[in-house]
């Protein structure tokens, strides 16, 4: 089953059925490019359009095929979009998906992945953020994209099992 994303408090079917606000994503990416003194390229624009209309998280292969550029360029592109706050990377599943809401600098994002239906719920946690910062500080580690992936069972699947 294909994973789907859910922002806290929203139905996962509604989440992937809607189209993200591509203008929000593009504005964020353009501002990030300007702040770095780099151009906002047509390739970046094509990638944002792809993420803005995708109804599911995308694999690297799907992105490479859709944008039609070399895989190395896609890695650079994804890093740029992640730094701009336009996409998230779900490392355990090698998936990428758009995120239109803005996270605070260094804010930890927690992904809860249902092992039964594949739903992906996204939330943030100040407690997790502080814990990760503290752990990183004790090791002299600089956190770039603080994320935590937790596997388990979503409320819907748990409720179905209880019946």
Short mmCIF file of the C-alpha atoms (twelve columns), coordinates in Angstrom:
data_MODEL
# 
_entry.id   MODEL 
# 
loop_
_atom_site.group_PDB 
_atom_site.id 
_atom_site.type_symbol 
_atom_site.label_atom_id 
_atom_site.label_alt_id 
_atom_site.label_comp_id 
_atom_site.label_asym_id 
_atom_site.label_seq_id 
_atom_site.Cartn_x 
_atom_site.Cartn_y 
_atom_site.Cartn_z 
_atom_site.pdbx_PDB_model_num 
ATOM 1   C CA . UNK A 1   0.000   0.000  0.000   1 
ATOM 2   C CA . UNK A 2   1.301   3.496  -0.800  1 
ATOM 3   C CA . UNK A 3   2.134   5.680  2.194   1 
ATOM 4   C CA . UNK A 4   0.109   8.838  2.628   1 
ATOM 5   C CA . UNK A 5   0.839   11.848 4.777   1 
ATOM 6   C CA . UNK A 6   -1.309  13.432 7.422   1 
ATOM 7   C CA . UNK A 7   -0.800  16.653 9.296   1 
ATOM 8   C CA . UNK A 8   -1.883  16.389 12.910  1 
ATOM 9   C CA . UNK A 9   -5.674  16.498 13.242  1 
ATOM 10  C CA . UNK A 10  -6.496  15.909 9.556   1 
ATOM 11  C CA . UNK A 11  -7.870  12.873 7.796   1 
ATOM 12  C CA . UNK A 12  -5.120  11.159 5.746   1 
ATOM 13  C CA . UNK A 13  -7.441  10.681 2.768   1 
ATOM 14  C CA . UNK A 14  -8.211  14.418 2.731   1 
ATOM 15  C CA . UNK A 15  -4.499  15.250 3.055   1 
ATOM 16  C CA . UNK A 16  -3.354  13.477 -0.100  1 
ATOM 17  C CA . UNK A 17  -6.534  14.216 -2.060  1 
ATOM 18  C CA . UNK A 18  -5.919  17.956 -1.990  1 
ATOM 19  C CA . UNK A 19  -3.361  19.875 -3.993  1 
ATOM 20  C CA . UNK A 20  -0.831  21.814 -1.974  1 
ATOM 21  C CA . UNK A 21  -0.535  25.557 -2.428  1 
ATOM 22  C CA . UNK A 22  2.250   25.648 -5.012  1 
ATOM 23  C CA . UNK A 23  2.512   29.433 -4.704  1 
ATOM 24  C CA . UNK A 24  3.445   29.111 -1.018  1 
ATOM 25  C CA . UNK A 25  6.116   26.543 -1.864  1 
ATOM 26  C CA . UNK A 26  7.505   28.580 -4.756  1 
ATOM 27  C CA . UNK A 27  7.622   31.795 -2.744  1 
ATOM 28  C CA . UNK A 28  9.479   30.020 0.053   1 
ATOM 29  C CA . UNK A 29  11.950  28.495 -2.433  1 
ATOM 30  C CA . UNK A 30  12.506  31.816 -4.229  1 
ATOM 31  C CA . UNK A 31  13.180  33.599 -0.928  1 
ATOM 32  C CA . UNK A 32  15.606  30.856 0.099   1 
ATOM 33  C CA . UNK A 33  17.436  31.104 -3.240  1 
ATOM 34  C CA . UNK A 34  17.682  34.882 -2.921  1 
ATOM 35  C CA . UNK A 35  19.007  34.594 0.644   1 
ATOM 36  C CA . UNK A 36  21.724  32.213 -0.607  1 
ATOM 37  C CA . UNK A 37  22.512  34.362 -3.650  1 
ATOM 38  C CA . UNK A 38  21.648  31.554 -6.069  1 
ATOM 39  C CA . UNK A 39  19.181  31.558 -8.961  1 
ATOM 40  C CA . UNK A 40  15.742  30.018 -8.764  1 
ATOM 41  C CA . UNK A 41  16.146  27.729 -11.762 1 
ATOM 42  C CA . UNK A 42  13.528  26.240 -14.081 1 
ATOM 43  C CA . UNK A 43  14.509  22.799 -12.705 1 
ATOM 44  C CA . UNK A 44  13.638  23.931 -9.167  1 
ATOM 45  C CA . UNK A 45  10.361  25.305 -10.458 1 
ATOM 46  C CA . UNK A 46  9.541   21.990 -12.213 1 
ATOM 47  C CA . UNK A 47  10.323  20.055 -9.039  1 
ATOM 48  C CA . UNK A 48  8.070   22.270 -6.943  1 
ATOM 49  C CA . UNK A 49  5.274   21.852 -9.473  1 
ATOM 50  C CA . UNK A 50  5.750   18.080 -9.273  1 
ATOM 51  C CA . UNK A 51  5.605   18.073 -5.462  1 
ATOM 52  C CA . UNK A 52  2.698   20.519 -5.446  1 
ATOM 53  C CA . UNK A 53  0.517   18.204 -7.505  1 
ATOM 54  C CA . UNK A 54  1.725   14.792 -6.310  1 
ATOM 55  C CA . UNK A 55  -0.939  12.868 -4.439  1 
ATOM 56  C CA . UNK A 56  1.621   10.697 -2.671  1 
ATOM 57  C CA . UNK A 57  5.187   10.825 -1.380  1 
ATOM 58  C CA . UNK A 58  7.717   10.372 -4.196  1 
ATOM 59  C CA . UNK A 59  10.791  8.188  -4.542  1 
ATOM 60  C CA . UNK A 60  14.079  9.473  -5.918  1 
ATOM 61  C CA . UNK A 61  13.509  7.442  -9.094  1 
ATOM 62  C CA . UNK A 62  10.054  8.966  -9.634  1 
ATOM 63  C CA . UNK A 63  11.429  12.479 -9.160  1 
ATOM 64  C CA . UNK A 64  14.369  11.825 -11.493 1 
ATOM 65  C CA . UNK A 65  12.064  10.407 -14.159 1 
ATOM 66  C CA . UNK A 66  9.522   13.226 -13.926 1 
ATOM 67  C CA . UNK A 67  12.062  16.073 -13.933 1 
ATOM 68  C CA . UNK A 68  14.208  14.276 -16.527 1 
ATOM 69  C CA . UNK A 69  17.662  15.219 -15.229 1 
ATOM 70  C CA . UNK A 70  20.653  13.277 -13.930 1 
ATOM 71  C CA . UNK A 71  20.259  11.707 -10.472 1 
ATOM 72  C CA . UNK A 72  23.150  13.783 -9.040  1 
ATOM 73  C CA . UNK A 73  21.296  16.976 -9.960  1 
ATOM 74  C CA . UNK A 74  18.173  15.635 -8.261  1 
ATOM 75  C CA . UNK A 75  20.112  15.052 -5.016  1 
ATOM 76  C CA . UNK A 76  21.284  18.690 -5.076  1 
ATOM 77  C CA . UNK A 77  17.795  19.865 -5.934  1 
ATOM 78  C CA . UNK A 78  16.229  17.901 -3.067  1 
ATOM 79  C CA . UNK A 79  18.805  19.249 -0.608  1 
ATOM 80  C CA . UNK A 80  17.968  22.805 -1.710  1 
ATOM 81  C CA . UNK A 81  14.208  22.224 -1.365  1 
ATOM 82  C CA . UNK A 82  14.672  20.609 2.039   1 
ATOM 83  C CA . UNK A 83  16.805  23.527 3.262   1 
ATOM 84  C CA . UNK A 84  14.144  25.910 1.937   1 
ATOM 85  C CA . UNK A 85  11.510  24.098 4.023   1 
ATOM 86  C CA . UNK A 86  9.499   23.029 0.973   1 
ATOM 87  C CA . UNK A 87  9.872   19.262 1.322   1 
ATOM 88  C CA . UNK A 88  10.514  16.570 3.895   1 
ATOM 89  C CA . UNK A 89  12.585  13.431 3.467   1 
ATOM 90  C CA . UNK A 90  11.363  10.241 5.074   1 
ATOM 91  C CA . UNK A 91  14.721  8.447  5.300   1 
ATOM 92  C CA . UNK A 92  13.449  5.028  6.410   1 
ATOM 93  C CA . UNK A 93  11.265  4.761  3.313   1 
ATOM 94  C CA . UNK A 94  13.388  6.834  0.894   1 
ATOM 95  C CA . UNK A 95  10.426  9.115  0.212   1 
ATOM 96  C CA . UNK A 96  10.083  12.860 -0.319  1 
ATOM 97  C CA . UNK A 97  6.944   14.978 -0.007  1 
ATOM 98  C CA . UNK A 98  5.931   18.618 0.041   1 
ATOM 99  C CA . UNK A 99  5.258   20.563 3.210   1 
ATOM 100 C CA . UNK A 100 3.500   23.886 2.909   1 
ATOM 101 C CA . UNK A 101 3.544   24.894 6.569   1 
ATOM 102 C CA . UNK A 102 6.644   26.613 7.884   1 
ATOM 103 C CA . UNK A 103 8.676   24.999 10.635  1 
ATOM 104 C CA . UNK A 104 10.808  27.034 12.988  1 
ATOM 105 C CA . UNK A 105 14.575  26.893 12.508  1 
ATOM 106 C CA . UNK A 106 15.826  23.689 14.123  1 
ATOM 107 C CA . UNK A 107 12.321  22.476 15.035  1 
ATOM 108 C CA . UNK A 108 12.144  18.681 15.186  1 
ATOM 109 C CA . UNK A 109 9.576   17.047 12.955  1 
ATOM 110 C CA . UNK A 110 8.190   13.716 14.129  1 
ATOM 111 C CA . UNK A 111 6.813   11.271 11.562  1 
ATOM 112 C CA . UNK A 112 4.591   8.480  12.842  1 
ATOM 113 C CA . UNK A 113 4.405   5.695  10.273  1 
ATOM 114 C CA . UNK A 114 1.668   3.057  10.466  1 
ATOM 115 C CA . UNK A 115 3.050   -0.408 9.738   1 
ATOM 116 C CA . UNK A 116 -0.418  -1.643 8.741   1 
ATOM 117 C CA . UNK A 117 -1.863  0.930  6.330   1 
ATOM 118 C CA . UNK A 118 1.216   3.037  5.536   1 
ATOM 119 C CA . UNK A 119 -0.270  6.335  6.770   1 
ATOM 120 C CA . UNK A 120 2.336   8.937  7.666   1 
ATOM 121 C CA . UNK A 121 1.366   11.460 10.322  1 
ATOM 122 C CA . UNK A 122 3.492   14.558 10.832  1 
ATOM 123 C CA . UNK A 123 3.726   16.602 13.993  1 
ATOM 124 C CA . UNK A 124 6.266   18.677 15.894  1 
ATOM 125 C CA . UNK A 125 7.375   18.433 19.502  1 
ATOM 126 C CA . UNK A 126 9.206   20.992 21.599  1 
ATOM 127 C CA . UNK A 127 10.247  18.228 23.976  1 
ATOM 128 C CA . UNK A 128 11.817  16.193 21.156  1 
ATOM 129 C CA . UNK A 129 13.483  19.324 19.762  1 
ATOM 130 C CA . UNK A 130 15.073  20.129 23.126  1 
ATOM 131 C CA . UNK A 131 16.155  16.516 23.614  1 
ATOM 132 C CA . UNK A 132 17.791  16.329 20.192  1 
ATOM 133 C CA . UNK A 133 19.549  19.670 20.676  1 
ATOM 134 C CA . UNK A 134 20.883  18.572 24.060  1 
ATOM 135 C CA . UNK A 135 22.093  15.214 22.766  1 
ATOM 136 C CA . UNK A 136 23.753  16.865 19.766  1 
ATOM 137 C CA . UNK A 137 25.379  19.551 21.914  1 
ATOM 138 C CA . UNK A 138 27.022  16.967 24.192  1 
ATOM 139 C CA . UNK A 139 28.663  15.396 21.131  1 
ATOM 140 C CA . UNK A 140 29.513  18.637 19.333  1 
ATOM 141 C CA . UNK A 141 27.155  17.648 16.526  1 
ATOM 142 C CA . UNK A 142 25.418  20.264 14.337  1 
ATOM 143 C CA . UNK A 143 21.859  19.147 13.506  1 
ATOM 144 C CA . UNK A 144 20.744  20.067 9.992   1 
ATOM 145 C CA . UNK A 145 17.256  18.567 9.612   1 
ATOM 146 C CA . UNK A 146 16.027  17.265 12.986  1 
ATOM 147 C CA . UNK A 147 13.571  14.479 12.254  1 
ATOM 148 C CA . UNK A 148 12.384  11.441 14.136  1 
ATOM 149 C CA . UNK A 149 10.612  8.525  12.477  1 
ATOM 150 C CA . UNK A 150 8.462   6.309  14.681  1 
ATOM 151 C CA . UNK A 151 6.854   3.102  13.431  1 
ATOM 152 C CA . UNK A 152 3.698   1.735  14.988  1 
ATOM 153 C CA . UNK A 153 -0.033  1.555  14.461  1 
ATOM 154 C CA . UNK A 154 -2.286  4.526  13.692  1 
ATOM 155 C CA . UNK A 155 -5.489  5.140  15.639  1 
ATOM 156 C CA . UNK A 156 -7.683  3.975  12.742  1 
ATOM 157 C CA . UNK A 157 -5.883  0.627  12.417  1 
ATOM 158 C CA . UNK A 158 -5.804  0.176  16.198  1 
ATOM 159 C CA . UNK A 159 -9.547  0.877  16.371  1 
ATOM 160 C CA . UNK A 160 -10.188 -1.660 13.585  1 
ATOM 161 C CA . UNK A 161 -8.204  -4.277 15.453  1 
ATOM 162 C CA . UNK A 162 -10.139 -3.650 18.678  1 
ATOM 163 C CA . UNK A 163 -13.489 -4.469 17.055  1 
# 
